[in-house]
Amino acid sequence: MALFIVAAALAACVGVPSAAAQQVYTWQQLRDKFEASNPTLLADQLNVDESKANEITAYLRPNPQFSFTVDGTQIARDQGVWKPFAGTFESPGISYLVERRRKRPLRLESAKNATLIAESTHADMERTMLFNLRSAFVSTLQAKAVLQLAKDNLAYWDHVLQISRDRFQAGDIAQIDLDRLELQRVQYQSDVQTAEVNLRTAKIQLRTLLNDRTPVDQFDVTGTYDFNEQLAPREEFRNIAMDTRPDLKAAVEAVQKAQSDHKLAVANGSTDPTLSAWYTHNSSNNNPFGINTLGFSVGIPVRIFDRNQGEKLRTQLDITRNEKLRDATEAAVLSDVDSSYAAVSSNLQLLLPYKQKYLQLATRVHDTIFFSYQHGGASLLDLLSAESDYRSVQLSYVNLVGAYLTAAAQLNMAVGREVIP
């Protein structure tokens, strides 16, 4: 009977929905729905799209400039005759700024690096929010398991009460003993009510992350509420984290962008010539072959002063700053993995003795005391004490499994991908 209670509590999260309209989600379904509907995540994705749009702007060529000059219009009479357009000349022209030293490709390179940073930053936000989602998922499974355990305890205590009433009717126990057993039932009822509230609260938190408006009673999750006894070496998780953590990728990409920005600052310090060409029609020209002419010019800024020295220095310093930030991020990544790994290991060290020894021991003591009480060989105090110890061990085990699953989710977040399912 006692083993059945533990099995039912741990398997509660795999049950069939009570209502036909109830929506039951697995972890993968929750994750897919979260990525498709969470407004915060979707809003942050637009930052990536905006950064990609900036790549178009960065690679644009300078526009040519068109000019049109009209001069020589007569504003006074010539020998009493006013001919305003007789000496007017027109000169349309076009000019174009030629960018040197790979300014356009360097601008595009910097913009692409900014897009990579935006993508990695978005992935890092998703990593953190997925941990919140996984924690809420684990909390819901844990609340379901605790609720099932509380219901089974209440049902089992009702069975004890029925036996005690029969013994009272037979004159085998006193009224005060039966009353104490009846009063103990209040605690089991309270446990059920508390577990129900905790389950609804966990579901509400989960629905909020999913941006789901489904009523709580029609929303449910399912999954394996157990732990994996095997844990890979810590160094393996550290290596995976160094390859996959998006915030570390963003830090590395920030160094690359700083290097591109420095190259661009050096290129922007170079002079860019402006090429111009024009056509002139001058009807008043005394040279009959010079009425229609073409002209060409090259304008080159005289670089007496380097007006880009400050930007070159700033971008050079920015490279060093981002390198330091990258080193700090690497240290933080390794620290996160080590801390999370220690938490998982600690939970495993507690769970294994519970599973291998303490659950069976608590069940054996509980069943022995109850059998003895049922046949008058144990006192009411012994029964209450054994029942309290048994319930404490079962609840501790269920909560330890929840703590392990939460620690595993923390390790997944520290590594950057799901390494413990």
KADA-V228981 format. One record per residue. N is the residue number from 1. RES is the residue in one small letter. PHI is phi as a letter, one per 30 degrees, with the letter a starting at -180 (* if undefined). Layout:
BEGIN
n:N res:RES phi:PHI
n:N res:RES phi:PHI
END
This chain:
BEGIN
n:1 res:m phi:*
n:2 res:a phi:d
n:3 res:l phi:d
n:4 res:f phi:d
n:5 res:i phi:d
n:6 res:v phi:d
n:7 res:a phi:d
n:8 res:a phi:d
n:9 res:a phi:d
n:10 res:l phi:d
n:11 res:a phi:c
n:12 res:a phi:d
n:13 res:c phi:d
n:14 res:v phi:c
n:15 res:g phi:d
n:16 res:v phi:d
n:17 res:p phi:d
n:18 res:s phi:d
n:19 res:a phi:c
n:20 res:a phi:d
n:21 res:a phi:d
n:22 res:q phi:d
n:23 res:q phi:c
n:24 res:v phi:c
n:25 res:y phi:c
n:26 res:t phi:d
n:27 res:w phi:d
n:28 res:q phi:d
n:29 res:q phi:d
n:30 res:l phi:d
n:31 res:r phi:d
n:32 res:d phi:d
n:33 res:k phi:d
n:34 res:f phi:d
n:35 res:e phi:d
n:36 res:a phi:c
n:37 res:s phi:b
n:38 res:n phi:d
n:39 res:p phi:d
n:40 res:t phi:d
n:41 res:l phi:d
n:42 res:l phi:d
n:43 res:a phi:d
n:44 res:d phi:d
n:45 res:q phi:d
n:46 res:l phi:d
n:47 res:n phi:d
n:48 res:v phi:d
n:49 res:d phi:d
n:50 res:e phi:d
n:51 res:s phi:d
n:52 res:k phi:d
n:53 res:a phi:d
n:54 res:n phi:d
n:55 res:e phi:d
n:56 res:i phi:d
n:57 res:t phi:d
n:58 res:a phi:d
n:59 res:y phi:c
n:60 res:l phi:d
n:61 res:r phi:d
n:62 res:p phi:d
n:63 res:n phi:d
n:64 res:p phi:d
n:65 res:q phi:c
n:66 res:f phi:c
n:67 res:s phi:b
n:68 res:f phi:b
n:69 res:t phi:c
n:70 res:v phi:b
n:71 res:d phi:b
n:72 res:g phi:i
n:73 res:t phi:d
n:74 res:q phi:d
n:75 res:i phi:c
n:76 res:a phi:b
n:77 res:r phi:d
n:78 res:d phi:c
n:79 res:q phi:h
n:80 res:g phi:i
n:81 res:v phi:c
n:82 res:w phi:c
n:83 res:k phi:b
n:84 res:p phi:d
n:85 res:f phi:c
n:86 res:a phi:d
n:87 res:g phi:c
n:88 res:t phi:d
n:89 res:f phi:b
n:90 res:e phi:c
n:91 res:s phi:b
n:92 res:p phi:d
n:93 res:g phi:b
n:94 res:i phi:b
n:95 res:s phi:b
n:96 res:y phi:b
n:97 res:l phi:d
n:98 res:v phi:c
n:99 res:e phi:d
n:100 res:r phi:c
n:101 res:r phi:h
n:102 res:r phi:h
n:103 res:k phi:d
n:104 res:r phi:d
n:105 res:p phi:e
n:106 res:l phi:d
n:107 res:r phi:d
n:108 res:l phi:d
n:109 res:e phi:d
n:110 res:s phi:d
n:111 res:a phi:d
n:112 res:k phi:d
n:113 res:n phi:d
n:114 res:a phi:d
n:115 res:t phi:d
n:116 res:l phi:d
n:117 res:i phi:d
n:118 res:a phi:d
n:119 res:e phi:d
n:120 res:s phi:d
n:121 res:t phi:d
n:122 res:h phi:d
n:123 res:a phi:d
n:124 res:d phi:d
n:125 res:m phi:d
n:126 res:e phi:d
n:127 res:r phi:e
n:128 res:t phi:d
n:129 res:m phi:d
n:130 res:l phi:d
n:131 res:f phi:d
n:132 res:n phi:d
n:133 res:l phi:d
n:134 res:r phi:d
n:135 res:s phi:d
n:136 res:a phi:d
n:137 res:f phi:d
n:138 res:v phi:d
n:139 res:s phi:d
n:140 res:t phi:d
n:141 res:l phi:d
n:142 res:q phi:d
n:143 res:a phi:d
n:144 res:k phi:d
n:145 res:a phi:d
n:146 res:v phi:d
n:147 res:l phi:d
n:148 res:q phi:d
n:149 res:l phi:d
n:150 res:a phi:d
n:151 res:k phi:d
n:152 res:d phi:d
n:153 res:n phi:d
n:154 res:l phi:d
n:155 res:a phi:d
n:156 res:y phi:d
n:157 res:w phi:d
n:158 res:d phi:d
n:159 res:h phi:d
n:160 res:v phi:d
n:161 res:l phi:d
n:162 res:q phi:d
n:163 res:i phi:d
n:164 res:s phi:d
n:165 res:r phi:d
n:166 res:d phi:d
n:167 res:r phi:d
n:168 res:f phi:d
n:169 res:q phi:d
n:170 res:a phi:d
n:171 res:g phi:i
n:172 res:d phi:d
n:173 res:i phi:b
n:174 res:a phi:d
n:175 res:q phi:d
n:176 res:i phi:d
n:177 res:d phi:d
n:178 res:l phi:d
n:179 res:d phi:d
n:180 res:r phi:d
n:181 res:l phi:d
n:182 res:e phi:d
n:183 res:l phi:d
n:184 res:q phi:d
n:185 res:r phi:d
n:186 res:v phi:d
n:187 res:q phi:d
n:188 res:y phi:d
n:189 res:q phi:d
n:190 res:s phi:d
n:191 res:d phi:d
n:192 res:v phi:d
n:193 res:q phi:d
n:194 res:t phi:d
n:195 res:a phi:d
n:196 res:e phi:d
n:197 res:v phi:d
n:198 res:n phi:d
n:199 res:l phi:d
n:200 res:r phi:d
n:201 res:t phi:d
n:202 res:a phi:d
n:203 res:k phi:d
n:204 res:i phi:d
n:205 res:q phi:d
n:206 res:l phi:d
n:207 res:r phi:d
n:208 res:t phi:d
n:209 res:l phi:d
n:210 res:l phi:d
n:211 res:n phi:h
n:212 res:d phi:c
n:213 res:r phi:c
n:214 res:t phi:d
n:215 res:p phi:e
n:216 res:v phi:e
n:217 res:d phi:d
n:218 res:q phi:c
n:219 res:f phi:c
n:220 res:d phi:a
n:221 res:v phi:b
n:222 res:t phi:b
n:223 res:g phi:l
n:224 res:t phi:d
n:225 res:y phi:c
n:226 res:d phi:a
n:227 res:f phi:b
n:228 res:n phi:c
n:229 res:e phi:d
n:230 res:q phi:c
n:231 res:l phi:b
n:232 res:a phi:d
n:233 res:p phi:d
n:234 res:r phi:d
n:235 res:e phi:d
n:236 res:e phi:d
n:237 res:f phi:d
n:238 res:r phi:d
n:239 res:n phi:d
n:240 res:i phi:d
n:241 res:a phi:d
n:242 res:m phi:d
n:243 res:d phi:c
n:244 res:t phi:c
n:245 res:r phi:d
n:246 res:p phi:d
n:247 res:d phi:d
n:248 res:l phi:d
n:249 res:k phi:d
n:250 res:a phi:d
n:251 res:a phi:d
n:252 res:v phi:d
n:253 res:e phi:d
n:254 res:a phi:d
n:255 res:v phi:d
n:256 res:q phi:d
n:257 res:k phi:d
n:258 res:a phi:d
n:259 res:q phi:d
n:260 res:s phi:d
n:261 res:d phi:d
n:262 res:h phi:d
n:263 res:k phi:d
n:264 res:l phi:d
n:265 res:a phi:d
n:266 res:v phi:d
n:267 res:a phi:d
n:268 res:n phi:d
n:269 res:g phi:d
n:270 res:s phi:d
n:271 res:t phi:d
n:272 res:d phi:c
n:273 res:p phi:d
n:274 res:t phi:c
n:275 res:l phi:c
n:276 res:s phi:b
n:277 res:a phi:b
n:278 res:w phi:a
n:279 res:y phi:b
n:280 res:t phi:b
n:281 res:h phi:c
n:282 res:n phi:b
n:283 res:s phi:d
n:284 res:s phi:c
n:285 res:n phi:d
n:286 res:n phi:d
n:287 res:n phi:d
n:288 res:p phi:d
n:289 res:f phi:c
n:290 res:g phi:c
n:291 res:i phi:d
n:292 res:n phi:c
n:293 res:t phi:b
n:294 res:l phi:c
n:295 res:g phi:b
n:296 res:f phi:b
n:297 res:s phi:b
n:298 res:v phi:b
n:299 res:g phi:c
n:300 res:i phi:b
n:301 res:p phi:d
n:302 res:v phi:d
n:303 res:r phi:d
n:304 res:i phi:d
n:305 res:f phi:c
n:306 res:d phi:d
n:307 res:r phi:d
n:308 res:n phi:c
n:309 res:q phi:d
n:310 res:g phi:d
n:311 res:e phi:d
n:312 res:k phi:d
n:313 res:l phi:d
n:314 res:r phi:d
n:315 res:t phi:d
n:316 res:q phi:d
n:317 res:l phi:d
n:318 res:d phi:d
n:319 res:i phi:d
n:320 res:t phi:d
n:321 res:r phi:d
n:322 res:n phi:d
n:323 res:e phi:d
n:324 res:k phi:d
n:325 res:l phi:d
n:326 res:r phi:d
n:327 res:d phi:d
n:328 res:a phi:d
n:329 res:t phi:d
n:330 res:e phi:e
n:331 res:a phi:d
n:332 res:a phi:d
n:333 res:v phi:d
n:334 res:l phi:d
n:335 res:s phi:d
n:336 res:d phi:d
n:337 res:v phi:d
n:338 res:d phi:d
n:339 res:s phi:d
n:340 res:s phi:d
n:341 res:y phi:d
n:342 res:a phi:d
n:343 res:a phi:d
n:344 res:v phi:d
n:345 res:s phi:d
n:346 res:s phi:d
n:347 res:n phi:d
n:348 res:l phi:d
n:349 res:q phi:d
n:350 res:l phi:d
n:351 res:l phi:d
n:352 res:l phi:e
n:353 res:p phi:d
n:354 res:y phi:d
n:355 res:k phi:d
n:356 res:q phi:d
n:357 res:k phi:b
n:358 res:y phi:d
n:359 res:l phi:d
n:360 res:q phi:d
n:361 res:l phi:d
n:362 res:a phi:d
n:363 res:t phi:d
n:364 res:r phi:d
n:365 res:v phi:d
n:366 res:h phi:d
n:367 res:d phi:d
n:368 res:t phi:d
n:369 res:i phi:d
n:370 res:f phi:d
n:371 res:f phi:d
n:372 res:s phi:d
n:373 res:y phi:d
n:374 res:q phi:d
n:375 res:h phi:c
n:376 res:g phi:i
n:377 res:g phi:c
n:378 res:a phi:b
n:379 res:s phi:d
n:380 res:l phi:d
n:381 res:l phi:d
n:382 res:d phi:d
n:383 res:l phi:d
n:384 res:l phi:d
n:385 res:s phi:d
n:386 res:a phi:d
n:387 res:e phi:d
n:388 res:s phi:d
n:389 res:d phi:d
n:390 res:y phi:d
n:391 res:r phi:d
n:392 res:s phi:d
n:393 res:v phi:d
n:394 res:q phi:d
n:395 res:l phi:d
n:396 res:s phi:d
n:397 res:y phi:d
n:398 res:v phi:d
n:399 res:n phi:d
n:400 res:l phi:d
n:401 res:v phi:d
n:402 res:g phi:d
n:403 res:a phi:d
n:404 res:y phi:d
n:405 res:l phi:d
n:406 res:t phi:d
n:407 res:a phi:d
n:408 res:a phi:d
n:409 res:a phi:d
n:410 res:q phi:d
n:411 res:l phi:d
n:412 res:n phi:e
n:413 res:m phi:d
n:414 res:a phi:d
n:415 res:v phi:d
n:416 res:g phi:j
n:417 res:r phi:a
n:418 res:e phi:d
n:419 res:v phi:c
n:420 res:i phi:b
n:421 res:p phi:d
END
